[in-house]
Amino acid sequence: MFDGEPLVFSPFMIFVLGLSFLVISYFLGMLLHSSFMYEDKNNMKKNSKRAWTLCMSAGVGITFWMFFYGYYTNIYLPANLG
């Protein structure tokens, strides 16, 4: 699969990856925020900046883990195992 050639990343590919990362993490943060505010709120105001920041950072963390795991299993492991 990788005949010793380095991977070539075009600027457009990096832009699409970055944009998709931001969009996925934003919508995942919104999903977490809505479930946190309407189901599990414990003395939190509806428009709390602290809850919004917590949920957005959780969305970024979960999305980073998904992107990192995808890179690790699809690019890093095959290149180093064979």
Secondary structure, 3 states (H helix, E strand, C coil): CCCCCCCCCCHHHHHHHHHHHHHHHHHHHHHHHHHHHHCCCCCCCCCCHHHHHHHHHHHHHHHHHHHHHHHHHHHHHHHHHC
